[in-house]
Amino acid sequence: MHNVTVRQEIIDRVLARRGRHHLFEALDPRRTALLVIDMQNMFCEPGAPAEVAASRGLCDNITRLCAEMRDLGGLVVWVTSATSFSNGRSDWETFLQNFVTEDVRRDRQEYLSPGGHGEQIWRDLIPQEGDLHIRKNRYSALTPGASMLQSALSSHAIQNVLIAGTKTNICCESTGRDAMQLDHQVVMVEDCCAALSDDEHRAALENMIQQFGDVMTADEVIAVLKNRPNE
């Protein structure tokens, strides 16, 4: 887990722009979904092709936040990455042809097979009955055609989206950006997200809080979910 957060100069910029640090004082948990993104063997397992070592340190916080969400009537969604291959090509061929070597492509083909070992939720996290499982094949689960996430959020009347998982600056940030632009209220849960470095993690937090949503700790999110000013 990372020991960095949004810098004070960025908070000052946010305060000057919108007059408050945090966007949300209360969020209705019944209209809230916690997206746990890519906390699977492909990213969490030591030695895996896309290992993010810091992700393993998130599990206690994610487990605690999931439990609170379920108790409060919120929705927990496990979002995993997988890539299908047929006749020597994948369903994201542009990425695999241009951004990775042939050796990396072979490793990822094995680990990213739908339903395979690499897509399985990391052993320290245990989904519960009633949680959803959504498979994606792009960085953002809300890119058109990437997954069924948008339909699932709509069918559950979800307004608020909490982002957890890995990598903070890639799949988490990409999904959070798209969620905001689809008119969801977005919170990136900073101590439930991990990247390959402190700098990349903090950069994503700072992007989110300035333009796309809020950034809170798990404790702060739980307090906001429990705040019922109209009850």
C-alpha positions as CSV (number, residue, x, y, z in Angstrom):
1,M,0.0,0.0,0.0
2,H,1.2,3.5,-0.7
3,N,2.1,6.1,1.9
4,V,1.5,9.1,-0.3
5,T,-1.6,11.2,-0.9
6,V,-2.8,14.3,-2.7
7,R,-0.4,17.2,-2.2
8,Q,-1.5,20.3,-0.3
9,E,-0.9,22.5,-3.4
10,I,-3.4,20.4,-5.3
11,I,-5.9,20.6,-2.4
12,D,-5.4,24.4,-2.4
13,R,-6.1,24.5,-6.1
14,V,-9.3,22.4,-5.6
15,L,-10.4,24.7,-2.8
16,A,-9.9,27.8,-4.9
17,R,-11.9,26.3,-7.8
18,R,-14.9,24.7,-6.0
19,G,-14.7,26.1,-2.5
20,R,-14.5,22.7,-0.7
21,H,-12.1,19.8,-0.4
22,H,-14.5,16.9,-0.6
23,L,-17.4,16.8,-3.0
24,F,-19.7,14.6,-1.1
25,E,-20.9,14.9,2.6
26,A,-23.3,12.0,2.2
27,L,-23.8,9.2,-0.3
28,D,-26.8,6.9,-0.3
29,P,-25.3,3.4,0.0
30,R,-28.4,1.9,-1.7
31,R,-27.5,3.8,-4.8
32,T,-23.7,3.1,-4.5
33,A,-21.5,0.5,-6.2
34,L,-18.0,-0.4,-5.0
35,L,-16.0,-1.4,-8.1
36,V,-13.1,-3.7,-7.1
37,I,-11.0,-3.6,-10.2
38,D,-8.4,-6.2,-11.3
39,M,-7.7,-7.7,-7.9
40,Q,-6.9,-11.0,-9.6
41,N,-3.9,-13.3,-9.9
42,M,-2.7,-11.5,-13.0
43,F,-1.9,-8.4,-11.0
44,C,-1.6,-9.7,-7.4
45,E,0.3,-12.9,-7.6
46,P,4.0,-12.7,-7.0
47,G,5.8,-13.2,-10.3
48,A,2.7,-12.8,-12.4
49,P,3.2,-11.0,-15.8
50,A,1.6,-7.8,-14.6
51,E,2.3,-8.0,-10.9
52,V,1.6,-4.9,-8.8
53,A,3.3,-5.8,-5.5
54,A,1.5,-3.0,-3.6
55,S,-1.9,-4.5,-4.5
56,R,-1.5,-7.3,-1.9
57,G,-1.4,-4.7,0.8
58,L,-4.9,-3.5,-0.1
59,C,-6.8,-6.6,0.9
60,D,-7.7,-5.7,4.5
61,N,-9.0,-2.3,3.5
62,I,-11.0,-3.7,0.5
63,T,-12.4,-6.5,2.6
64,R,-13.5,-4.0,5.3
65,L,-15.1,-1.7,2.8
66,C,-16.9,-4.5,1.0
67,A,-18.4,-5.7,4.3
68,E,-19.6,-2.2,5.1
69,M,-21.1,-1.8,1.7
70,R,-23.0,-5.1,2.0
71,D,-24.3,-4.2,5.5
72,L,-25.5,-0.8,4.3
73,G,-27.3,-2.2,1.2
74,G,-24.7,-1.2,-1.4
75,L,-23.5,-3.2,-4.3
76,V,-20.1,-4.8,-4.6
77,V,-18.8,-5.5,-8.1
78,W,-15.7,-7.5,-8.8
79,V,-14.3,-6.3,-12.2
80,T,-11.6,-8.6,-13.8
81,S,-9.6,-8.4,-17.0
82,A,-9.5,-11.2,-19.5
83,T,-8.6,-11.4,-23.2
84,S,-9.9,-13.9,-25.7
85,F,-7.7,-15.4,-28.4
86,S,-8.8,-17.0,-31.7
87,N,-6.9,-17.9,-34.8
88,G,-3.8,-16.3,-33.4
89,R,-5.5,-12.9,-32.7
90,S,-6.9,-11.4,-29.6
91,D,-10.0,-9.2,-28.9
92,W,-7.6,-6.3,-28.2
93,E,-5.1,-6.9,-30.9
94,T,-4.0,-3.3,-31.3
95,F,-2.7,-3.2,-27.7
96,L,-0.9,-6.6,-27.9
97,Q,0.7,-5.8,-31.2
98,N,2.0,-2.4,-30.3
99,F,2.6,-2.1,-26.5
100,V,4.2,-5.5,-25.6
101,T,6.9,-7.8,-26.8
102,E,6.1,-11.2,-28.3
103,D,7.3,-12.8,-25.0
104,V,5.0,-10.7,-22.9
105,R,2.2,-11.4,-25.3
106,R,2.6,-15.2,-24.8
107,D,2.7,-14.7,-21.0
108,R,-0.4,-12.5,-21.0
109,Q,-2.3,-14.9,-23.3
110,E,-1.8,-17.6,-20.7
111,Y,-2.7,-15.5,-17.7
112,L,-5.6,-13.5,-19.3
113,S,-7.6,-16.5,-20.6
114,P,-11.2,-16.0,-19.6
115,G,-12.0,-18.1,-16.6
116,G,-8.3,-19.1,-16.2
117,H,-5.9,-18.8,-13.3
118,G,-4.9,-15.2,-14.1
119,E,-8.5,-14.0,-13.9
120,Q,-9.3,-15.6,-10.5
121,I,-9.8,-13.2,-7.6
122,W,-6.6,-13.0,-5.4
123,R,-6.7,-15.5,-2.6
124,D,-6.9,-12.9,0.2
125,L,-10.2,-11.5,-1.1
126,I,-13.5,-13.5,-0.9
127,P,-16.5,-12.4,-2.9
128,Q,-19.8,-13.0,-1.3
129,E,-23.2,-14.1,-2.5
130,G,-25.0,-11.1,-4.0
131,D,-21.8,-9.5,-5.3
132,L,-21.6,-9.1,-9.1
133,H,-18.7,-10.2,-11.3
134,I,-18.0,-8.3,-14.5
135,R,-15.4,-9.2,-17.0
136,K,-13.7,-6.5,-19.1
137,N,-11.3,-6.5,-22.0
138,R,-10.2,-2.8,-22.0
139,Y,-8.6,-0.6,-19.3
140,S,-11.9,1.1,-18.6
141,A,-14.8,-1.2,-17.8
142,L,-17.1,1.6,-19.1
143,T,-15.5,1.9,-22.6
144,P,-18.3,1.0,-25.1
145,G,-18.2,-2.8,-25.7
146,A,-15.6,-3.5,-23.0
147,S,-18.0,-5.1,-20.5
148,M,-21.6,-5.2,-19.1
149,L,-20.8,-2.8,-16.3
150,Q,-22.8,0.1,-17.6
151,S,-25.9,-2.0,-18.0
152,A,-25.4,-3.5,-14.5
153,L,-25.1,0.0,-12.9
154,S,-28.2,1.1,-14.7
155,S,-30.3,-1.9,-13.7
156,H,-29.3,-1.4,-10.1
157,A,-30.1,2.3,-10.2
158,I,-26.6,3.2,-9.2
159,Q,-25.7,6.9,-8.9
160,N,-22.4,6.7,-6.9
161,V,-19.3,4.8,-7.9
162,L,-16.5,3.9,-5.6
163,I,-13.2,2.9,-7.2
164,A,-10.8,0.3,-5.6
165,G,-8.2,-2.0,-7.0
166,T,-5.2,-1.8,-9.4
167,K,-3.6,-0.1,-11.2
168,T,-4.6,3.3,-9.7
169,N,-3.4,5.2,-12.8
170,I,-4.6,2.8,-15.5
171,C,-7.7,0.7,-15.1
172,C,-8.9,2.4,-11.9
173,E,-8.4,5.9,-13.3
174,S,-9.8,5.1,-16.7
175,T,-13.0,3.6,-15.3
176,G,-13.4,6.4,-12.8
177,R,-13.0,9.0,-15.6
178,D,-15.6,7.3,-17.8
179,A,-18.0,6.9,-14.8
180,M,-17.9,10.6,-14.1
181,Q,-18.6,11.4,-17.8
182,L,-21.6,9.1,-17.7
183,D,-22.9,11.3,-14.8
184,H,-22.0,9.1,-11.9
185,Q,-20.6,10.6,-8.7
186,V,-17.2,9.1,-8.3
187,V,-14.9,8.5,-5.4
188,M,-11.4,7.0,-5.7
189,V,-10.7,5.2,-2.4
190,E,-7.0,6.0,-2.1
191,D,-6.0,3.4,0.5
192,C,-7.9,0.7,-1.6
193,C,-5.9,1.4,-4.8
194,A,-2.4,0.6,-5.9
195,A,0.0,1.3,-8.7
196,L,3.6,0.4,-9.6
197,S,5.0,3.4,-7.9
198,D,4.1,6.1,-5.4
199,D,4.4,8.8,-8.1
200,E,2.0,7.0,-10.5
201,H,-0.5,6.4,-7.7
202,R,-0.4,10.0,-6.5
203,A,-0.7,11.4,-10.0
204,A,-3.9,9.4,-10.6
205,L,-5.3,10.7,-7.3
206,E,-4.5,14.2,-8.2
207,N,-6.1,13.9,-11.7
208,M,-9.3,12.4,-10.1
209,I,-9.8,15.0,-7.4
210,Q,-9.3,18.0,-9.8
211,Q,-11.5,16.9,-12.6
212,F,-13.3,13.6,-12.2
213,G,-14.5,13.0,-8.7
214,D,-13.3,12.8,-5.1
215,V,-10.5,11.1,-3.3
216,M,-11.1,9.6,0.2
217,T,-9.7,7.0,2.5
218,A,-11.8,3.9,3.3
219,D,-12.7,5.4,6.7
220,E,-13.8,8.6,5.1
221,V,-16.0,6.8,2.6
222,I,-17.6,4.7,5.3
223,A,-18.5,7.8,7.2
224,V,-20.0,9.4,4.2
225,L,-22.1,6.3,3.4
226,K,-23.4,6.3,7.0
227,N,-24.3,10.0,7.0
228,R,-28.0,10.2,6.5
229,P,-28.8,14.0,6.9
230,N,-32.5,13.6,5.8
231,E,-33.4,10.7,8.0
